[in-house]
Amino acid sequence: MKRKVKPIILKLGGSVITKKEKPLTPNKPAIKRLAKEISKAKVEKLVIIHGGGSYGHPLAKEYELNQGFKNAVQLIGFSKTRWAMSTLNALIVEALVNCGVPAVAVCPSSLTITKHGRIEKADWKVVAKLLEMGFVPVLYGDAVLDSSIGFTILSGDQLVAELAIKFDAERIVIGVDVDGLYTSDPKTNASAKLIREINLEKLNEYQSMIESSKTVDVTGGMLGKISELKRAIQHGITVLIVNALKPNKIYKALVARDLRSVEGTLIVR
């Protein structure tokens, strides 16, 4: 009887693969290095999802796409955002293919429709078939049609949780620009301490602490990720958050048998 191989879901944050302070600017050295690490890891079943960074976020914000369709001016903004994200996706796929990874771009807006920003309908047969054949599907946060508000932004983090649950993932690896979850924002507080491991109950307490903070998000963008990832964690899927700007962190997170041996934050049920 053939062994069932569970896929790994890898999220590459926009702050890692782009230069967020410069619109439409990729971080080419990071993309190239990450592609090499992914190739070296030789994961049997892998799904990659990447964020928008300086490609998607500025346009989505400028045209207020998250708020749904309000006027005709937004139509060109929707198109620009779709173009920008597919352009970034092409750079990621190109780097992977150049390293011998059989990566295939998958456009989420062609497969999904949301309702008030949450996935309502999705056809994951293409992703399933790609995995079955040994390809590496590469998806991304995207501007998508919405049955209630016309259109919106489907975040890469929502896709991560959705696909992890759908395909019963072995683990989720989240590559960001910090070492993991901290007791406060490490970018502004030198005394912030890295949380090496946390369970769902403690994670809920941690989230409540963040939400009650006077700061918009004391973890530098982690709050939205946590909210989405909790669904997958409730299904028993382990999450490992690592610093993808540091060489070999993604490689180690993909191949490690003992996830506690990898520097980062391990989140368990």
N, C-alpha and C positions, 0 to 999 in steps of 0.2 A: 504494500500500500504506500502510495507516494506521500511523503511528508508535506504537510501544509505549511507554506512559508508566509508568515505575516509581514506585511510591508512596513517600512519605516516612513514616516511623514517628516520631511525636512522643510522648515520655514527659514528663508533667508530674509532678514529684515531690510527694509528700504534704507535704513541708516547705515547699513553695511555695504550694500552694492551700489549706492549712489552717494554723491556729495550733496547732502541735504541743503547746504547753504547756497548752492549754485543750481538754478533750474536746468533740468534736462542734462545733467552731468553725471555720467557713470563713474564709479570707482573701479576703473579697469584693472589695476593691480590686484585688488581684492577679489574681483570676479574671476580673474585668471587663476589665482591661488586656490580659491574655493573649488573651482572646476577640477584642479589637480587633486585636491584632497578627496573629493567625491569619487573621482576615477580610481584613486588608490584604495579607497575603502571597499570597492567591489561589492556593494550591497546587492543582494539577490533581487529584492523587490523594493523599489524606492519611488516615492512621489515627492516632487519638489514644488513648493509654493513660494513665491517671492512677493515682497512688498513693493510699494510704488516710489517711496522716497521723493527725490526731487523731480521725478517724472510725473507721477500721478497726483500727488497731494496739492501742489500749487494750483494746478488747473481745476481740480475738483473744488477747491476752496474758492477760487476766483468766480466760478460759475454756480456755486452753491448747489452742486449736484445732489448732495446728501439730503437736501430739503425737498427733492422731487421737482417735477415740472411746474414752473410758474410762468415762464414766458419763452418766446421763440428764440431769444438770444442764447438761451441755455443749450439749444440744439447743437450749435457749433462747439460749445464747451464739452458736450457729451462726446462728440466726434473727436475733438482734440485729445481728450483724456483717453479714449479708446486707442487712438493712434500712438500716444505717448507710451502707454503701457505695453502695447504690442511691440513697440520699438525696443524698449528695455528688455522685454522677454526674448526678443531675437538675439540681443547681445549675450544673455545668459545661456541660451541654447547653443549659440555659436561657440562659446567658450567650452561648454561641456562636450560638444561634438568633436572639437579640436583635440580634446583629451581622451577621445575614444569612448565617451559615454553616449549610448544610443538615446539621446534626449529628443523628445517630441513636444513641440508647443501645443498647449490645449487652451483655447480661449473660453474662459468661464461664461462670458456673456452670450455665447452661442449654445450653452448647455443649461443655463439656469434662468429662472424668473423669480424675483423676490416679491414679498408682500410686506409693505412697511419696513423694508430693509432686511427682512429675514427670508432665507431661502424657502420658497413655496413649492417650486417644481424644479427638479434637476434630473437630467439623464446622464448617469455616470457609466453607461455601457461602454463608451469609447475609452474611458480611463481604465475600466476593468479589463478590456481586451488588450490594451497596450501593456498593462502589467502582466497579463497572462503570457504575452509573447516575448517579454523580456525588455520592453522599452522602459524609459524613464519619463513619465508625463511631467511636464513643467507648466504649472498654472500660476495665476497671479491675482491680486486684488484688481477688480475691474469695475467699470461703469456698466451697469446692467439695467434691463427693463424691469419695471415694478408694476404689479397688477393694480396697486392702490394709488400710487403717487406718480406713475409715469415712468420714472427711472430713479436710480440711486447709486450709491457706491457699495459694492459687495466687498467687504474687507478680506484680505488674505487670511486673517486670523479666524474668521468665521468658516472659511473654506478648510482650514487646517482641522478644526474640530469636526466638521461635517464629514470629511473624507476619512479621518481617523476612525470615526464611529462606523461609517459605511463599510470600510474594508477591514475592520477589526485590527487596527495597527498594533504592531509590537511595541512601538514607542513613538513619541513625538520629540523631535529635536528642534529647538528654537534658537536660531543664531541672531544675536542682537549686538549692540555696541557697548554693552557693559557685561560684567562677569555673571550676572544673574539677578535674583531678587535681593534687595537690600533693606535694611531697617529704615533707611531714608534715602533720598536721592544722592547717590555717590558723586554726581557731577557738581553738586553744590554743598555737600556736607562731607568733610574729610573724615569724620568719625563714623560714617555709615558702615555697617557691618554686613558682610555677605551672608545670606541665609543658605546653608549648604543643602538642607533637606527640610521639607515641610509637607504635612498631610492636608487633606481637604478641609478638615475642621479648622486647623490653624490658618489655612489659606483664607477661609471665610472671615476669620477674625482680622487677619492682615488686610483684607480688602475693606472691611469696615473702618479700620484705622485710616486707610488712604482716603476713603470717601468723606470722612469727617475732618480731614485736614483742610486748612485754609488754602493750601496750595492746590492748584488745579490737578496736578498729578505728581506726587512727590517721588515717584519711581521713574520719571522720565519716559513715560509712554507705556508702562507695563499694565496699567489698570484695564485697558480694553482687552489686552491679550489674556489676562487672568479671567475676565468675565467669560470670554469665549472658550478658553481651555477647560474650564470647570466641567463643561458638559462631557468632554472626552475623559477627564479624570474620573468622573462618576461612573463611567463604563469600564473602569479598571485599566485605563491606558496611562502609562507612566510618561511624564513630561520632563525633559531635561533642557534647561535654559543655559546657553553658553555664550561666550564672547567670540563671535565669528570674525572679529577684526584681529584676533590673536592667532598666529599660525598653528595649525594642527588641532585646534579645539574641535572643529567640526569633524575632522577625521576620527579623532578619539571618541567623540560622541556617537558616531555611526558604527564603530566596530567594537566598542567596549562591551564586555559581558557583564562586568560589575559597574553599573552607572555611577556608583558612589565614588569610584576612583577618578572620575572626570571632574575637573574644577568647574563649578557652576552651581545651579540650583536644581535639585531633584524634587519633583512634585509627585506624590503618590496618593492613592485613595485612602 
